[in-house]
Amino acid sequence: MPMSEQRSKINVPQHVAIIMDGNGRWAKLQGKARLEGHRRGSGKVRDVVSWASDAGVKQISLYAFSTENWARPKMEVAALMTLLATLLPLEISDMNEKGVRLLVLGDTSKFPWLARKAIEKTRKETEHNRTIDLILCLNYGGQQEILEGVRAFCRDWKASGMDDAQLAELSVESFAQKLPREDILPVDLLIRTGGETRISNFHLWDAAYAELYFTDCLWPDFSRDELNKALDDYASRERRFGQTSEQVQGLEPHES
């Protein structure tokens, strides 16, 4: 029996993050324009969210547009914005039917008005869904996110008159509250398609203990089988979070 059929619910990642790489290369291999690759890749999102939901995943975040993507040719950026503005509202009915809630991570204030309108409309009309969260990372960068957290902390410091003793009490947990990640869980599994083996400024804070999975499959070709391979690989790993294998397995007592 394939592992995907045996996978225990306790071994399913709660938050899967995906770097959707390979749209342009897929289009080139097909003898098509890059935009066709992006269009095909956009169409893959609905399937992947559905497959992840079927597997028991609670949140799936997609690196849809990074802070560095503004450096791409202006026509390509404009086409991506048009795709977002056009296709996202068309998904609302299906998202509501399947219980998909849209969350957004990143600064969309620089997006064209039609794209911002589409994002807000979809977010508003799906806000009560609870089966699975689709987190679109738009004009997002992990370094920029942490920097925004530092700015928020400094603003609070200045307003509250915090002293050095209070600064010494700053913890990972308290700083995390300054990050713009409301309702977003830590990343358990980070997948990158397209054959590259780097995380490209994605989820730098909340992927601190994520399991990484790289596949040569180009994003438009990503299938349920490819997702199951990643989930099975995740289920086979032992997540220790700094402990020993014996501690995780309960063979060695935890020190008090």
Stockholm file with secondary structure:
# STOCKHOLM 1.0

chainA/1-256         MPMSEQRSKINVPQHVAIIMDGNGRWAKLQGKARLEGHRRGSGKVRDVVSWASDAGVKQISLYAFSTENWARPKMEVAALMTLLATLLPLEISDMNEKGVRLLVLGDTSKFPWLARKAIEKTRKETEHNRTIDLILCLNYGGQQEILEGVRAFCRDWKASGMDDAQLAELSVESFAQKLPREDILPVDLLIRTGGETRISNFHLWDAAYAELYFTDCLWPDFSRDELNKALDDYASRERRFGQTSEQVQGLEPHES
#=GR chainA/1-256 SS CCHHHHCCGGGSCSEEEEECCCHHHHHHHTTCCHHHHHHHHHHHHHHHHHHHHHHTCCEEEEEEEEGGGGGSCHHHHHHHHHHHHHHTGGGHHHHHHHTEEEEEESCGGGSCHHHHHHHHHHHHHTTTCCSEEEEEEEEECHHHHHHHHHHHHHHHHHHHTCCHHHHHTCCHHHHHTTSSCTTCCCCSEEEECTTCCCCTTSSTTTTTTCEEEECCCCGGGCCHHHHHHHHHHHHTSCCCTTSCHHHHTTSSCCCC
#=GC SS_cons         CCHHHHCCGGGSCSEEEEECCCHHHHHHHTTCCHHHHHHHHHHHHHHHHHHHHHHTCCEEEEEEEEGGGGGSCHHHHHHHHHHHHHHTGGGHHHHHHHTEEEEEESCGGGSCHHHHHHHHHHHHHTTTCCSEEEEEEEEECHHHHHHHHHHHHHHHHHHHTCCHHHHHTCCHHHHHTTSSCTTCCCCSEEEECTTCCCCTTSSTTTTTTCEEEECCCCGGGCCHHHHHHHHHHHHTSCCCTTSCHHHHTTSSCCCC
//
